[in-house]
Amino acid sequence: MGEPMRWIAIFEDDPSADFVRKDHSEGHFNYLAAHRDAMLIAGGLRPAPDEWYCGGLWVLDVATREEAVPLCEGDPYFRHGLRKGYRLFTWGKAPVYGPVTL
């Protein structure tokens, strides 16, 4: 297994499936808590502070895409259809920034 690296998962929600957020929010947050070792930080995305959620962003600390995919697809929001898709990227901060702790 390779060294852990940072992966970014950007989720896009299906607005017609927003009921999933209400019905499965407890399961979603329990899922995030259960995977805190691999998920450095996670949260919802909104177009503006006063607008409703349209997706999510996670920073993952796993070695491979093969480890990131099941984390993304195991989330109740994904399994029950709120997430209409996601994109995975490797990420590293620019060298002009000092140490950052997540």
Biopython code that builds the backbone (N, CA, C, O; Angstrom):
import numpy as np
from Bio.PDB.StructureBuilder import StructureBuilder

atoms = [
    (1, "MET", "N", (0.853, -1.176, 0.000)),
    (1, "MET", "CA", (0.000, 0.000, 0.000)),
    (1, "MET", "C", (0.895, 1.234, 0.000)),
    (1, "MET", "O", (1.920, 1.263, 0.681)),
    (2, "GLY", "N", (0.507, 2.252, -0.764)),
    (2, "GLY", "CA", (1.287, 3.471, -0.871)),
    (2, "GLY", "C", (1.122, 4.373, 0.344)),
    (2, "GLY", "O", (0.318, 4.110, 1.238)),
    (3, "GLU", "N", (1.899, 5.432, 0.348)),
    (3, "GLU", "CA", (1.799, 6.430, 1.411)),
    (3, "GLU", "C", (0.490, 7.196, 1.276)),
    (3, "GLU", "O", (0.054, 7.479, 0.160)),
    (4, "PRO", "N", (-0.147, 7.536, 2.402)),
    (4, "PRO", "CA", (-1.364, 8.355, 2.301)),
    (4, "PRO", "C", (-1.083, 9.671, 1.601)),
    (4, "PRO", "O", (-0.007, 10.251, 1.750)),
    (5, "MET", "N", (-2.042, 10.128, 0.850)),
    (5, "MET", "CA", (-1.952, 11.425, 0.198)),
    (5, "MET", "C", (-3.323, 12.074, 0.283)),
    (5, "MET", "O", (-4.293, 11.452, 0.715)),
    (6, "ARG", "N", (-3.387, 13.288, -0.120)),
    (6, "ARG", "CA", (-4.655, 13.993, -0.047)),
    (6, "ARG", "C", (-5.440, 13.809, -1.333)),
    (6, "ARG", "O", (-4.921, 13.992, -2.434)),
    (7, "TRP", "N", (-6.691, 13.445, -1.167)),
    (7, "TRP", "CA", (-7.650, 13.364, -2.256)),
    (7, "TRP", "C", (-8.788, 14.307, -1.927)),
    (7, "TRP", "O", (-9.187, 14.430, -0.769)),
    (8, "ILE", "N", (-9.304, 14.965, -2.933)),
    (8, "ILE", "CA", (-10.459, 15.847, -2.778)),
    (8, "ILE", "C", (-11.628, 15.195, -3.505)),
    (8, "ILE", "O", (-11.518, 14.822, -4.673)),
    (9, "ALA", "N", (-12.740, 15.061, -2.807)),
    (9, "ALA", "CA", (-13.975, 14.574, -3.423)),
    (9, "ALA", "C", (-14.951, 15.743, -3.461)),
    (9, "ALA", "O", (-15.251, 16.343, -2.429)),
    (10, "ILE", "N", (-15.439, 16.059, -4.640)),
    (10, "ILE", "CA", (-16.427, 17.120, -4.815)),
    (10, "ILE", "C", (-17.709, 16.461, -5.308)),
    (10, "ILE", "O", (-17.751, 15.865, -6.385)),
    (11, "PHE", "N", (-18.755, 16.583, -4.489)),
    (11, "PHE", "CA", (-20.039, 15.943, -4.778)),
    (11, "PHE", "C", (-21.019, 16.965, -5.340)),
    (11, "PHE", "O", (-21.039, 18.123, -4.923)),
    (12, "GLU", "N", (-21.823, 16.521, -6.282)),
    (12, "GLU", "CA", (-22.905, 17.345, -6.818)),
    (12, "GLU", "C", (-24.228, 16.688, -6.454)),
    (12, "GLU", "O", (-24.438, 15.503, -6.715)),
    (13, "ASP", "N", (-25.121, 17.471, -5.847)),
    (13, "ASP", "CA", (-26.415, 16.941, -5.429)),
    (13, "ASP", "C", (-27.434, 16.992, -6.555)),
    (13, "ASP", "O", (-27.359, 17.829, -7.454)),
    (14, "ASP", "N", (-28.379, 16.078, -6.481)),
    (14, "ASP", "CA", (-29.540, 16.066, -7.351)),
    (14, "ASP", "C", (-30.651, 16.824, -6.621)),
    (14, "ASP", "O", (-31.186, 16.313, -5.637)),
    (15, "PRO", "N", (-31.013, 18.026, -7.074)),
    (15, "PRO", "CA", (-32.022, 18.810, -6.358)),
    (15, "PRO", "C", (-33.356, 18.090, -6.185)),
    (15, "PRO", "O", (-34.078, 18.357, -5.225)),
    (16, "SER", "N", (-33.692, 17.185, -7.095)),
    (16, "SER", "CA", (-34.964, 16.471, -6.982)),
    (16, "SER", "C", (-34.922, 15.400, -5.891)),
    (16, "SER", "O", (-35.959, 14.834, -5.545)),
    (17, "ALA", "N", (-33.734, 15.116, -5.346)),
    (17, "ALA", "CA", (-33.594, 14.091, -4.313)),
    (17, "ALA", "C", (-33.259, 14.697, -2.955)),
    (17, "ALA", "O", (-32.700, 14.017, -2.095)),
    (18, "ASP", "N", (-33.595, 15.964, -2.757)),
    (18, "ASP", "CA", (-33.226, 16.621, -1.502)),
    (18, "ASP", "C", (-33.898, 15.985, -0.287)),
    (18, "ASP", "O", (-33.422, 16.160, 0.835)),
    (19, "PHE", "N", (-34.995, 15.250, -0.488)),
    (19, "PHE", "CA", (-35.643, 14.548, 0.631)),
    (19, "PHE", "C", (-34.669, 13.575, 1.295)),
    (19, "PHE", "O", (-34.814, 13.266, 2.478)),
    (20, "VAL", "N", (-33.671, 13.086, 0.537)),
    (20, "VAL", "CA", (-32.680, 12.148, 1.077)),
    (20, "VAL", "C", (-31.917, 12.810, 2.221)),
    (20, "VAL", "O", (-31.588, 12.155, 3.210)),
    (21, "ARG", "N", (-31.635, 14.098, 2.090)),
    (21, "ARG", "CA", (-30.909, 14.818, 3.135)),
    (21, "ARG", "C", (-31.670, 14.732, 4.458)),
    (21, "ARG", "O", (-31.073, 14.479, 5.504)),
    (22, "LYS", "N", (-32.966, 14.938, 4.412)),
    (22, "LYS", "CA", (-33.784, 14.880, 5.629)),
    (22, "LYS", "C", (-33.872, 13.449, 6.156)),
    (22, "LYS", "O", (-33.714, 13.209, 7.352)),
    (23, "ASP", "N", (-34.123, 12.516, 5.264)),
    (23, "ASP", "CA", (-34.351, 11.135, 5.677)),
    (23, "ASP", "C", (-33.086, 10.419, 6.142)),
    (23, "ASP", "O", (-33.170, 9.474, 6.926)),
    (24, "HIS", "N", (-31.918, 10.853, 5.673)),
    (24, "HIS", "CA", (-30.690, 10.108, 5.940)),
    (24, "HIS", "C", (-29.571, 10.948, 6.550)),
    (24, "HIS", "O", (-28.415, 10.527, 6.536)),
    (25, "SER", "N", (-29.888, 12.117, 7.079)),
    (25, "SER", "CA", (-28.822, 12.967, 7.630)),
    (25, "SER", "C", (-28.129, 12.302, 8.815)),
    (25, "SER", "O", (-26.908, 12.402, 8.935)),
    (26, "GLU", "N", (-28.861, 11.632, 9.687)),
    (26, "GLU", "CA", (-28.225, 10.981, 10.832)),
    (26, "GLU", "C", (-27.252, 9.896, 10.357)),
    (26, "GLU", "O", (-26.132, 9.799, 10.858)),
    (27, "GLY", "N", (-27.685, 9.089, 9.394)),
    (27, "GLY", "CA", (-26.808, 8.064, 8.843)),
    (27, "GLY", "C", (-25.585, 8.657, 8.166)),
    (27, "GLY", "O", (-24.482, 8.123, 8.289)),
    (28, "HIS", "N", (-25.776, 9.762, 7.448)),
    (28, "HIS", "CA", (-24.667, 10.450, 6.781)),
    (28, "HIS", "C", (-23.637, 10.926, 7.798)),
    (28, "HIS", "O", (-22.441, 10.693, 7.626)),
    (29, "PHE", "N", (-24.098, 11.594, 8.862)),
    (29, "PHE", "CA", (-23.156, 12.113, 9.849)),
    (29, "PHE", "C", (-22.505, 10.987, 10.655)),
    (29, "PHE", "O", (-21.343, 11.103, 11.043)),
    (30, "ASN", "N", (-23.230, 9.913, 10.908)),
    (30, "ASN", "CA", (-22.621, 8.746, 11.552)),
    (30, "ASN", "C", (-21.554, 8.133, 10.656)),
    (30, "ASN", "O", (-20.513, 7.685, 11.139)),
    (31, "TYR", "N", (-21.812, 8.114, 9.349)),
    (31, "TYR", "CA", (-20.844, 7.590, 8.385)),
    (31, "TYR", "C", (-19.569, 8.435, 8.401)),
    (31, "TYR", "O", (-18.462, 7.898, 8.437)),
    (32, "LEU", "N", (-19.733, 9.751, 8.372)),
    (32, "LEU", "CA", (-18.558, 10.627, 8.422)),
    (32, "LEU", "C", (-17.764, 10.377, 9.699)),
    (32, "LEU", "O", (-16.538, 10.277, 9.657)),
    (33, "ALA", "N", (-18.452, 10.276, 10.829)),
    (33, "ALA", "CA", (-17.775, 10.056, 12.117)),
    (33, "ALA", "C", (-17.038, 8.716, 12.130)),
    (33, "ALA", "O", (-15.936, 8.619, 12.670)),
    (34, "ALA", "N", (-17.639, 7.695, 11.543)),
    (34, "ALA", "CA", (-17.028, 6.366, 11.527)),
    (34, "ALA", "C", (-15.776, 6.306, 10.656)),
    (34, "ALA", "O", (-14.960, 5.397, 10.808)),
    (35, "HIS", "N", (-15.619, 7.264, 9.746)),
    (35, "HIS", "CA", (-14.474, 7.260, 8.820)),
    (35, "HIS", "C", (-13.558, 8.468, 9.027)),
    (35, "HIS", "O", (-12.858, 8.892, 8.108)),
    (36, "ARG", "N", (-13.572, 9.007, 10.229)),
    (36, "ARG", "CA", (-12.749, 10.197, 10.507)),
    (36, "ARG", "C", (-11.260, 9.949, 10.313)),
    (36, "ARG", "O", (-10.509, 10.896, 10.080)),
    (37, "ASP", "N", (-10.818, 8.709, 10.404)),
    (37, "ASP", "CA", (-9.395, 8.419, 10.201)),
    (37, "ASP", "C", (-8.972, 8.694, 8.757)),
    (37, "ASP", "O", (-7.821, 9.054, 8.511)),
    (38, "ALA", "N", (-9.882, 8.529, 7.807)),
    (38, "ALA", "CA", (-9.565, 8.752, 6.395)),
    (38, "ALA", "C", (-10.107, 10.070, 5.870)),
    (38, "ALA", "O", (-9.621, 10.579, 4.860)),
    (39, "MET", "N", (-11.105, 10.628, 6.538)),
    (39, "MET", "CA", (-11.713, 11.895, 6.110)),
    (39, "MET", "C", (-11.211, 13.005, 7.030)),
    (39, "MET", "O", (-11.641, 13.111, 8.178)),
    (40, "LEU", "N", (-10.314, 13.817, 6.528)),
    (40, "LEU", "CA", (-9.747, 14.876, 7.359)),
    (40, "LEU", "C", (-10.760, 15.962, 7.658)),
    (40, "LEU", "O", (-10.780, 16.530, 8.750)),
    (41, "ILE", "N", (-11.596, 16.243, 6.680)),
    (41, "ILE", "CA", (-12.642, 17.246, 6.856)),
    (41, "ILE", "C", (-13.684, 17.041, 5.761)),
    (41, "ILE", "O", (-13.360, 16.643, 4.642)),
    (42, "ALA", "N", (-14.923, 17.316, 6.099)),
    (42, "ALA", "CA", (-16.010, 17.155, 5.135)),
    (42, "ALA", "C", (-17.080, 18.191, 5.444)),
    (42, "ALA", "O", (-17.269, 18.576, 6.598)),
    (43, "GLY", "N", (-17.774, 18.637, 4.414)),
    (43, "GLY", "CA", (-18.848, 19.591, 4.645)),
    (43, "GLY", "C", (-19.632, 19.875, 3.377)),
    (43, "GLY", "O", (-19.241, 19.497, 2.272)),
    (44, "GLY", "N", (-20.766, 20.563, 3.578)),
    (44, "GLY", "CA", (-21.662, 20.887, 2.485)),
    (44, "GLY", "C", (-21.220, 22.111, 1.704)),
    (44, "GLY", "O", (-20.544, 22.996, 2.229)),
    (45, "LEU", "N", (-21.613, 22.140, 0.446)),
    (45, "LEU", "CA", (-21.344, 23.284, -0.433)),
    (45, "LEU", "C", (-22.654, 24.002, -0.732)),
    (45, "LEU", "O", (-23.693, 23.370, -0.925)),
    (46, "ARG", "N", (-22.590, 25.316, -0.767)),
    (46, "ARG", "CA", (-23.743, 26.151, -1.104)),
    (46, "ARG", "C", (-23.298, 27.189, -2.137)),
    (46, "ARG", "O", (-22.136, 27.597, -2.127)),
    (47, "PRO", "N", (-24.186, 27.621, -3.018)),
    (47, "PRO", "CA", (-23.823, 28.660, -3.985)),
    (47, "PRO", "C", (-23.534, 30.005, -3.311)),
    (47, "PRO", "O", (-22.736, 30.795, -3.815)),
    (48, "ALA", "N", (-24.180, 30.261, -2.179)),
    (48, "ALA", "CA", (-23.994, 31.495, -1.407)),
    (48, "ALA", "C", (-24.399, 31.178, 0.038)),
    (48, "ALA", "O", (-25.113, 30.202, 0.269)),
    (49, "PRO", "N", (-23.957, 31.983, 1.015)),
    (49, "PRO", "CA", (-24.247, 31.669, 2.420)),
    (49, "PRO", "C", (-25.722, 31.494, 2.756)),
    (49, "PRO", "O", (-26.056, 30.712, 3.646)),
    (50, "ASP", "N", (-26.597, 32.192, 2.075)),
    (50, "ASP", "CA", (-28.023, 32.111, 2.398)),
    (50, "ASP", "C", (-28.793, 31.168, 1.471)),
    (50, "ASP", "O", (-30.023, 31.137, 1.508)),
    (51, "GLU", "N", (-28.093, 30.411, 0.651)),
    (51, "GLU", "CA", (-28.747, 29.472, -0.259)),
    (51, "GLU", "C", (-28.610, 28.045, 0.260)),
    (51, "GLU", "O", (-27.780, 27.770, 1.127)),
    (52, "TRP", "N", (-29.434, 27.132, -0.279)),
    (52, "TRP", "CA", (-29.475, 25.753, 0.168)),
    (52, "TRP", "C", (-28.304, 24.966, -0.406)),
    (52, "TRP", "O", (-27.678, 25.392, -1.377)),
    (53, "TYR", "N", (-28.017, 23.839, 0.186)),
    (53, "TYR", "CA", (-26.897, 22.991, -0.218)),
    (53, "TYR", "C", (-27.052, 22.478, -1.646)),
    (53, "TYR", "O", (-28.156, 22.176, -2.100)),
    (54, "CYS", "N", (-25.928, 22.387, -2.336)),
    (54, "CYS", "CA", (-25.919, 21.881, -3.708)),
    (54, "CYS", "C", (-24.895, 20.763, -3.889)),
    (54, "CYS", "O", (-24.759, 20.219, -4.986)),
    (55, "GLY", "N", (-24.178, 20.417, -2.823)),
    (55, "GLY", "CA", (-23.165, 19.377, -2.924)),
    (55, "GLY", "C", (-22.345, 19.295, -1.663)),
    (55, "GLY", "O", (-22.761, 19.765, -0.604)),
    (56, "GLY", "N", (-21.177, 18.694, -1.780)),
    (56, "GLY", "CA", (-20.291, 18.547, -0.641)),
    (56, "GLY", "C", (-18.848, 18.467, -1.090)),
    (56, "GLY", "O", (-18.559, 18.246, -2.266)),
    (57, "LEU", "N", (-17.942, 18.651, -0.136)),
    (57, "LEU", "CA", (-16.515, 18.556, -0.399)),
    (57, "LEU", "C", (-15.863, 17.820, 0.759)),
    (57, "LEU", "O", (-16.089, 18.150, 1.923)),
    (58, "TRP", "N", (-15.062, 16.832, 0.438)),
    (58, "TRP", "CA", (-14.317, 16.076, 1.437)),
    (58, "TRP", "C", (-12.838, 16.147, 1.109)),
    (58, "TRP", "O", (-12.452, 16.136, -0.060)),
    (59, "VAL", "N", (-12.017, 16.218, 2.137)),
    (59, "VAL", "CA", (-10.574, 16.059, 2.000)),
    (59, "VAL", "C", (-10.232, 14.713, 2.633)),
    (59, "VAL", "O", (-10.401, 14.513, 3.836)),
    (60, "LEU", "N", (-9.755, 13.808, 1.808)),
    (60, "LEU", "CA", (-9.454, 12.443, 2.231)),
    (60, "LEU", "C", (-7.951, 12.240, 2.340)),
    (60, "LEU", "O", (-7.181, 12.818, 1.573)),
    (61, "ASP", "N", (-7.542, 11.422, 3.287)),
    (61, "ASP", "CA", (-6.136, 11.089, 3.477)),
    (61, "ASP", "C", (-5.989, 9.589, 3.278)),
    (61, "ASP", "O", (-5.900, 8.829, 4.243)),
    (62, "VAL", "N", (-5.964, 9.166, 2.008)),
    (62, "VAL", "CA", (-5.833, 7.758, 1.641)),
    (62, "VAL", "C", (-4.777, 7.637, 0.555)),
    (62, "VAL", "O", (-4.441, 8.623, -0.101)),
    (63, "ALA", "N", (-4.255, 6.439, 0.366)),
    (63, "ALA", "CA", (-3.146, 6.232, -0.554)),
    (63, "ALA", "C", (-3.547, 6.176, -2.020)),
    (63, "ALA", "O", (-2.779, 6.589, -2.889)),
    (64, "THR", "N", (-4.748, 5.667, -2.304)),
    (64, "THR", "CA", (-5.105, 5.414, -3.702)),
    (64, "THR", "C", (-6.551, 5.795, -3.997)),
    (64, "THR", "O", (-7.379, 5.939, -3.097)),
    (65, "ARG", "N", (-6.820, 5.952, -5.276)),
    (65, "ARG", "CA", (-8.197, 6.171, -5.735)),
    (65, "ARG", "C", (-9.073, 4.976, -5.338)),
    (65, "ARG", "O", (-10.245, 5.145, -5.001)),
    (66, "GLU", "N", (-8.502, 3.782, -5.379)),
    (66, "GLU", "CA", (-9.252, 2.577, -5.024)),
    (66, "GLU", "C", (-9.712, 2.601, -3.565)),
    (66, "GLU", "O", (-10.695, 1.942, -3.226)),
    (67, "GLU", "N", (-9.032, 3.336, -2.708)),
    (67, "GLU", "CA", (-9.478, 3.515, -1.321)),
    (67, "GLU", "C", (-10.505, 4.640, -1.218)),
    (67, "GLU", "O", (-11.413, 4.580, -0.389)),
    (68, "ALA", "N", (-10.365, 5.658, -2.054)),
    (68, "ALA", "CA", (-11.267, 6.814, -1.995)),
    (68, "ALA", "C", (-12.657, 6.493, -2.524)),
    (68, "ALA", "O", (-13.653, 6.935, -1.952)),
    (69, "VAL", "N", (-12.735, 5.737, -3.598)),
    (69, "VAL", "CA", (-14.030, 5.453, -4.242)),
    (69, "VAL", "C", (-15.031, 4.798, -3.293)),
    (69, "VAL", "O", (-16.160, 5.280, -3.197)),
    (70, "PRO", "N", (-14.671, 3.716, -2.583)),
    (70, "PRO", "CA", (-15.676, 3.124, -1.691)),
    (70, "PRO", "C", (-16.084, 4.048, -0.547)),
    (70, "PRO", "O", (-17.214, 3.962, -0.065)),
    (71, "LEU", "N", (-15.196, 4.922, -0.109)),
    (71, "LEU", "CA", (-15.592, 5.902, 0.909)),
    (71, "LEU", "C", (-16.674, 6.817, 0.354)),
    (71, "LEU", "O", (-17.678, 7.071, 1.019)),
    (72, "CYS", "N", (-16.472, 7.311, -0.862)),
    (72, "CYS", "CA", (-17.449, 8.209, -1.481)),
    (72, "CYS", "C", (-18.773, 7.503, -1.737)),
    (72, "CYS", "O", (-19.841, 8.061, -1.484)),
    (73, "GLU", "N", (-18.700, 6.290, -2.231)),
    (73, "GLU", "CA", (-19.913, 5.588, -2.648)),
    (73, "GLU", "C", (-20.615, 4.858, -1.506)),
    (73, "GLU", "O", (-21.742, 4.394, -1.680)),
    (74, "GLY", "N", (-19.975, 4.746, -0.344)),
    (74, "GLY", "CA", (-20.600, 4.114, 0.806)),
    (74, "GLY", "C", (-21.443, 5.059, 1.647)),
    (74, "GLY", "O", (-22.206, 4.611, 2.502)),
    (75, "ASP", "N", (-21.317, 6.347, 1.418)),
    (75, "ASP", "CA", (-22.063, 7.355, 2.173)),
    (75, "ASP", "C", (-23.563, 7.210, 1.902)),
    (75, "ASP", "O", (-23.967, 7.075, 0.747)),
    (76, "PRO", "N", (-24.393, 7.238, 2.950)),
    (76, "PRO", "CA", (-25.840, 7.143, 2.728)),
    (76, "PRO", "C", (-26.389, 8.184, 1.752)),
    (76, "PRO", "O", (-27.321, 7.886, 1.006)),
    (77, "TYR", "N", (-25.841, 9.377, 1.741)),
    (77, "TYR", "CA", (-26.314, 10.380, 0.779)),
    (77, "TYR", "C", (-26.078, 9.898, -0.653)),
    (77, "TYR", "O", (-26.910, 10.133, -1.529)),
    (78, "PHE", "N", (-24.966, 9.235, -0.892)),
    (78, "PHE", "CA", (-24.690, 8.707, -2.229)),
    (78, "PHE", "C", (-25.571, 7.487, -2.509)),
    (78, "PHE", "O", (-26.205, 7.408, -3.561)),
    (79, "ARG", "N", (-25.610, 6.549, -1.580)),
    (79, "ARG", "CA", (-26.351, 5.298, -1.788)),
    (79, "ARG", "C", (-27.840, 5.523, -1.988)),
    (79, "ARG", "O", (-28.493, 4.742, -2.679)),
    (80, "HIS", "N", (-28.391, 6.581, -1.393)),
    (80, "HIS", "CA", (-29.830, 6.834, -1.505)),
    (80, "HIS", "C", (-30.178, 7.882, -2.561)),
    (80, "HIS", "O", (-31.332, 8.301, -2.649)),
    (81, "GLY", "N", (-29.210, 8.310, -3.355)),
    (81, "GLY", "CA", (-29.501, 9.121, -4.523)),
    (81, "GLY", "C", (-29.418, 10.628, -4.395)),
    (81, "GLY", "O", (-29.728, 11.329, -5.358)),
    (82, "LEU", "N", (-29.009, 11.165, -3.237)),
    (82, "LEU", "CA", (-28.857, 12.623, -3.151)),
    (82, "LEU", "C", (-27.694, 13.091, -4.017)),
    (82, "LEU", "O", (-27.787, 14.103, -4.712)),
    (83, "ARG", "N", (-26.612, 12.349, -3.965)),
    (83, "ARG", "CA", (-25.438, 12.716, -4.765)),
    (83, "ARG", "C", (-25.629, 12.183, -6.175)),
    (83, "ARG", "O", (-25.731, 10.973, -6.381)),
    (84, "LYS", "N", (-25.678, 13.100, -7.156)),
    (84, "LYS", "CA", (-25.831, 12.606, -8.531)),
    (84, "LYS", "C", (-24.487, 12.287, -9.154)),
    (84, "LYS", "O", (-24.418, 11.707, -10.238)),
    (85, "GLY", "N", (-23.432, 12.661, -8.477)),
    (85, "GLY", "CA", (-22.101, 12.324, -8.952)),
    (85, "GLY", "C", (-21.050, 12.972, -8.085)),
    (85, "GLY", "O", (-21.352, 13.776, -7.203)),
    (86, "TYR", "N", (-19.801, 12.605, -8.351)),
    (86, "TYR", "CA", (-18.675, 13.210, -7.642)),
    (86, "TYR", "C", (-17.444, 13.149, -8.537)),
    (86, "TYR", "O", (-17.376, 12.374, -9.491)),
    (87, "ARG", "N", (-16.487, 13.982, -8.198)),
    (87, "ARG", "CA", (-15.205, 14.003, -8.893)),
    (87, "ARG", "C", (-14.112, 13.836, -7.857)),
    (87, "ARG", "O", (-14.187, 14.414, -6.773)),
    (88, "LEU", "N", (-13.101, 13.053, -8.182)),
    (88, "LEU", "CA", (-11.967, 12.835, -7.292)),
    (88, "LEU", "C", (-10.706, 13.405, -7.909)),
    (88, "LEU", "O", (-10.432, 13.217, -9.094)),
    (89, "PHE", "N", (-9.949, 14.099, -7.089)),
    (89, "PHE", "CA", (-8.689, 14.690, -7.525)),
    (89, "PHE", "C", (-7.639, 14.446, -6.452)),
    (89, "PHE", "O", (-7.956, 14.445, -5.262)),
    (90, "THR", "N", (-6.392, 14.239, -6.861)),
    (90, "THR", "CA", (-5.310, 14.300, -5.883)),
    (90, "THR", "C", (-5.015, 15.767, -5.654)),
    (90, "THR", "O", (-5.238, 16.600, -6.533)),
    (91, "TRP", "N", (-4.512, 16.084, -4.465)),
    (91, "TRP", "CA", (-4.293, 17.489, -4.130)),
    (91, "TRP", "C", (-3.075, 17.621, -3.242)),
    (91, "TRP", "O", (-2.835, 16.804, -2.352)),
    (92, "GLY", "N", (-2.323, 18.653, -3.500)),
    (92, "GLY", "CA", (-1.206, 19.034, -2.650)),
    (92, "GLY", "C", (-1.146, 20.547, -2.610)),
    (92, "GLY", "O", (-1.334, 21.208, -3.631)),
    (93, "LYS", "N", (-0.890, 21.089, -1.454)),
    (93, "LYS", "CA", (-0.853, 22.557, -1.331)),
    (93, "LYS", "C", (0.384, 23.114, -2.007)),
    (93, "LYS", "O", (1.409, 22.440, -2.108)),
    (94, "ALA", "N", (0.281, 24.335, -2.464)),
    (94, "ALA", "CA", (1.404, 25.017, -3.103)),
    (94, "ALA", "C", (2.524, 25.225, -2.086)),
    (94, "ALA", "O", (2.248, 25.438, -0.905)),
    (95, "PRO", "N", (3.774, 25.168, -2.522)),
    (95, "PRO", "CA", (4.897, 25.253, -1.587)),
    (95, "PRO", "C", (5.051, 26.621, -0.906)),
    (95, "PRO", "O", (5.817, 26.738, 0.050)),
    (96, "VAL", "N", (4.354, 27.634, -1.367)),
    (96, "VAL", "CA", (4.485, 28.955, -0.731)),
    (96, "VAL", "C", (3.766, 29.026, 0.612)),
    (96, "VAL", "O", (3.945, 29.988, 1.358)),
    (97, "TYR", "N", (2.956, 28.019, 0.927)),
    (97, "TYR", "CA", (2.236, 27.988, 2.195)),
    (97, "TYR", "C", (3.010, 27.153, 3.200)),
    (97, "TYR", "O", (3.572, 26.112, 2.860)),
    (98, "GLY", "N", (3.032, 27.610, 4.411)),
    (98, "GLY", "CA", (3.694, 26.864, 5.480)),
    (98, "GLY", "C", (2.878, 25.642, 5.861)),
    (98, "GLY", "O", (1.929, 25.280, 5.165)),
    (99, "PRO", "N", (3.240, 25.014, 6.950)),
    (99, "PRO", "CA", (2.507, 23.833, 7.407)),
    (99, "PRO", "C", (1.034, 24.163, 7.672)),
    (99, "PRO", "O", (0.703, 25.200, 8.249)),
    (100, "VAL", "N", (0.181, 23.269, 7.243)),
    (100, "VAL", "CA", (-1.255, 23.402, 7.462)),
    (100, "VAL", "C", (-1.723, 22.099, 8.102)),
    (100, "VAL", "O", (-1.414, 21.014, 7.610)),
    (101, "THR", "N", (-2.454, 22.209, 9.181)),
    (101, "THR", "CA", (-2.971, 21.035, 9.860)),
    (101, "THR", "C", (-4.482, 20.976, 9.661)),
    (101, "THR", "O", (-5.201, 21.936, 9.939)),
    (102, "LEU", "N", (-4.939, 19.841, 9.180)),
    (102, "LEU", "CA", (-6.393, 19.620, 9.029)),
    (102, "LEU", "C", (-6.839, 18.656, 10.092)),
    (102, "LEU", "O", (-8.021, 18.319, 10.164)),
]
sb = StructureBuilder()
sb.init_structure("model")
sb.init_model(0)
sb.init_chain("A")
sb.init_seg("    ")
for serial, (resi, resn, name, xyz) in enumerate(atoms, 1):
    if name == "N":
        sb.init_residue(resn, " ", resi, " ")
    sb.init_atom(name, np.array(xyz, "f"), 0.0, 1.0, " ", f" {name:<3s}", serial, name[0])
structure = sb.get_structure()
